[in-house]
């Protein structure tokens, strides 16, 4: 799988220094700066320490099963066009090389909804979905939310439905807040019907 993050730092140079500092015990395979410059820091075949504790599709060792991409963004600002252009090019290559399906391109918040928020509500997931580099809901049946979220890979048994719904909304409907809506159920059901995630089998 591929996990997308934001750096939450002032600039790409500061983030690179942090990611390359062994005392920080954090790393990522790639960092994309706001001007579109891509820096590779870890070989794609090697483990990077970017995900931390979490769970997705029954897998709780995300670092051993994923490629981590850090995006130069403070968490509040729009993502630059140059950054998004570079991300599209990078993702297209990664998905082709490793035969990773688009529904395994996920947010850090998807796998750790109780403690992570990145890449945040300003990230344009729909743009990636148009390029078949991620997924986007249409409108499905009004089915139970818990089952749909679990089918998609969210760890509802570990984190609870509310936390997983918040992570789902951060990607697909950041304008929604509060109680569960019919629209949440229909969006989740539409994705679950098309992109059911099997329990983790060791694939990327």
Helices and strands as residue ranges (DSSP letters): E 2-6, H 12-19, G 22-24, E 30-32, E 38-40, G 62-65, E 67-71, H 81-98, G 102-104, E 105-107, H 108-111, H 125-130, H 145-152, H 156-159, H 161-172, H 182-194
